[in-house]
Amino acid sequence: MSNECTSKDCAGCASAGNCNKPQSFLEKPNALSNIGKVIGIVSGKGGVGKTMVSSLLAVGMSRRNKNVGILDADITGPSVPKAFGIHGQAEACEEGIIPSKSKNGIDIMSINLLLENESDPVVWRGPVIAGVVKQFWTDVIWKDTDYLFVDMPPGTGDVPLTVFQSLPVDGIVIVTSPQELVSMIVGKAVKMAKIMNIPIIGIIENMSYYECPDCGKKIKVFGESHIDEIAGQYGIPVLARLPICTDLAKLCDAGNIEAFNGEWLDCAVDKIENL
């Protein structure tokens, strides 16, 4: 007879704390939630377009008739509601918090939907911020959600650690940009994921080039890309190279990202759908 532990919940096990299985820190979702795959979107540093990628992946999956949600874990820099044109406060009931819906039915929860004024700053310490992220998982009703995208803050601090430990993350997508400095920092995110045993779905390079509207020439505004060497070094696939697109930027600013049409992330959506 095997001595291997098959329990998924240490809290309900009579041998908890007296076996060789590592203690689980996973938080239980809201009792009314029904969540399929959990996908984290991460970056080594800020300013690489991680929220835009999170939003476009969610839109792409929604267009495949999947029920999609976005958990905005970037508590001090929340911008997901802005991209989708969502303002005002989220509703609540006795059972929990009800996420706001985008024009096309994507469920969204962000700290901006709980503030009295969306321009108010969130001046909180790390443990409080991490606690709010947990509540976005435990208190929010993610009803019949096939794919929940978690837009994480940059770096390898409290919130990414909290997400990796508290949520059953099925895989992460790493977002970067062509600069060599940014690419170097990506290695930290890759190594953190491997330490936490989180599968890496692939890497996406944003702001890879600008395509001249007159001649179609691709201009590498930030220099030569380093994404292939990084992907090769860590054995992860390149999912997409996104250009600098003024039309997309305008749609995000107008809160209408769901109106954008582009095939750049189709491969990434395929990869996530086939997990």
N, C-alpha and C positions, 0 to 999 in steps of 0.2 A: 504494500500500500504506500502511495506517495505521501511524503510529508510536505509537499509544496502547498503553500497557502493559495486558496482560490477565492478568498473573500475580497470584494471590492470596497468594503466599508469597514475600516478599522474600528470606527466608533461602536459598531454593533457586534464586535467580535469578543468572545470571552477571553481570548488570549492576547488582547490588545496590550502592547507594551512588553510582552513576554515572548515575542517571536522574532525571527530574523528579518521579517518584512519591514521595509522603511515605512514610517508613519506617514499616512496620507494627509495632506493639508487641503484637499479639495473641498470646496464649499458646495452645499446642495443648492440647486436652483430653486426658484419659487415653485411652490406646489402646483401651480397652474401652468408652468412653463413646459414646453415640449420642444427641445432643441436638438437638432441633428449635429452637423459639423460646426466646430468652432475654429475660426481661422484668424490668427494674429497677423497684423501688418506692422512691421517694425523697421527701425532705421538706426544706424549708429549715431547719427546727429540730426539736428533739426534743419529745416529749410530745403529738404529734398523732395517735397511733394507727397509725403506719405498719406495725408488725408485725402488728397485728390485720387491717389491710387486706390485707397480703401473704398471711396465713393464710387469710382468707376467699376471696380470689381463687383460691388454690390448691385450696381445698375445692370451690369452684364449678366449676372446670375438671375436677377429679377426678370430680365427679358427672356429667360429660358423657362419661364413659368414656375420658378422656385419662390418659396416664401423666404424673404431675406430680412435680416436685421443688422443694424450697426450699433455697437456699443462703443461710444466715444470715451475711451479711457485717458485721453489727453486732457486731464482735469483743469490744468492751468492755461491751456491754449486750445480750448474747444472751438472747432470751426466746421464740424460736420453739418449742424443745423443751417448754417449760413449757405453752404453749397447747395442744400436742398430747398432753400427758401422757407424754412420752418422758424416761426417766431412764437412768442408766448410761452406759457408754462404747460408742462405735462400734467395729465390728470391722474388721480389716484382713487382707489377704492379700498374696501376693507381688506381685500386679499393682497394688494400690492400696488405698485406704480404701473400705469399704462403708458407704454412708449408712444411717442407721436408718430404719425404716419406721413410719409412724403406723398407727393401728388400721385405717384404710381404704386403706392402701397408698401413702401419699404419702412419697417419699424425702426425708429431711431431714439436712442436715449443718450442725452448729453447733460452735463452740469448746467449748460446755458438754458436748458428747459426747466430748470428748478430755481433759477435765480429770479429775483423780483425784477431786476433790470439786466438784460443780457450783456450790457457793457461793463457791469461790475466785475472787478478783478477777484480772483480766488486767491486769497492770501492765507494759505494753510500750510502746515508742516507736513512732511512726508507721510507719517503714519495716518493722519487724518485723510489725506488724499487716497492712500491705499485702501482705507476703510470704505470710502465712497465707491471705489471701483468694485469692491466686493459686493456692496449693496446693489450696484447696477446688475449684478448677477443674481443675488439672492432675493431682492425685493421687487425687481421689475418682472412683469409677466411677459415673457417671450413666448407667446402662444403660437404653436404650430410653425416654428421657425426651422426651415431646412438648413440654412447657412447663416451663422452669426459671425460677422466680421468685427474684430476688435481693433479699433484704431488706437494704437499705443503711443505714448510720448516717446521722444527719441532717447537713446542712451540705454544704459543697463542698470538703472537705479531701482527705487522702491516699487514703482508701478509695474514695469515689466516683470520683475521678480514676483510680485503679488499675482499677476495674471498667470504666469507660468505655474505657480504653485497652487492657486486657488481655483482655476478654471481648467476643464478637461480639453486643453488645446490639441486639436488634431494636426496642426501644422502651422508654420509661419511663412509669410512672404517678406523678403527683405527688400527695402527700397533704397536706392543709392543714386548718385549723380556722377558725371564723368571725372570730376576733379580727383587727383591722386590722393589728396589728404582725406577726402570723404571716403574714398575706396578703402584706404587703410583702416579707417575707423569701423568700416563694415565688419572687418574681421572680429572685432569685439562682440558684435551682435551674434555672429555665427558661432563663436566659441561659447557664449553664454547659453545659446539654444542647445548646443551639444552637451554642456555641463548639466542642463536641466532635462536632458533626454526628450527635447521637443523636436519633432521632425521638421526639416527645412524643405518646403515645397519648391522654392526657387528664388531667384533674384530678379528684380526689375530695375532697369536704369531709366531714370526720369531726366528730362532736359538733355537728352542724348545729342540732339542736333536741332537746327532750325532749317526748314525747307523754304527756299526762296520762292515766293509766289509767282515771280516772273519767269525764272528759268528752271525751277525745280531742283537746283543744286542744294545739296545738304551741307550746311555750314556748321562746323563743330565749334560752337560758341565757347565752350569751356575746355577746349582742347581734346586730345585723343582719349578715347575711352579706355578704362582699365578693367572693365567688367568681365571680359573673357578670362584674363589671367587670375582674377579673384575667384571666379566660378570654378576654374580648373584647379586652383590651389586647394579649395575646400570640397571639391567634388559635388557641386550643386548646379542645377541647370539654369540657364538664362531664359527667363520667361518672356521678356519684352524689352524693347528699347523705345521709350516714348519721346516724341519731339517736343520742342517748345511750341505751343499752339495758342495763339492769341484768341482764337474763337472759343477754345475751351476755357481759357482764363476769364473771358467775358461772361460765359454761361455760369461759371462758379460765382463770380461777383454778383450776378443777377439772381442767384438762388435757383438756377434752372439746369443743373448738371444732368438731369435725366433726359434733357432734350439733345444731348450730344450724341452724334453718330460717328463711330470709329471702330476699326477692327484691331487696334494695336494690342488689346488685352485678351483677345479671343483664345489664344494659346494658354494664357494663365487661367482663364475661367474653365477651359477644358480640363486642365490639370487638377484644379480644385474639385470640379464636378466628379472626377474619376477617382478621388481618394478612397 
